[in-house]
Amino acid sequence: MRPIVIVATLIAALALTACNTVEGAGKDISSSGKAISKTANDVKN
């Protein structure tokens, strides 16, 4: 569980530094959330 949290934090930090607008931040966070969900499902199965 801990590695997933670390990866999620890094992705969120990179996503927030890469976007220029609030809309861009929303898209970045959404795509990061999808990646985290996919990883969690892969680990669970």
N, C-alpha and C positions, 0 to 999 in steps of 0.2 A: 504494500500500500504506500509506503514511504517514497519509493522511486516515482510512482505516479504523481504524487503531490509535488515533488521536486521538478519533474518535467513540466507539469501544468504551470507551475510558478514561472519557470523559464520561458515557456511559450507566451504566457500572459505579458511578461515583461518585454519580450521582443515585439509582440504585437502592439503594445501601447507605445513603444518608442518609434515604431514604423509608420503609424498613422498620423495624418495631419488634421483630421476633423473628428467631430463626435460621431458622425455617421461611419467614418472609416474605422473608428475604435469599435463600434458596435459590430461591424462585419468581421473584424479581426477576432473579437472575443467570441463571436458565434462560431467561427470556423475552428477556433481553439477548443471550444466546448465540444464540438462534434468529434474532433480528433481524440480528446480525452475520453469521451463516451465510447468510441470505437475501441480504444486501447483497453478500457475497463471491461468491455464485453469480451474481447479476445482473451484477457487474462482469466475471466470467470469461466469461459468455456474451455 
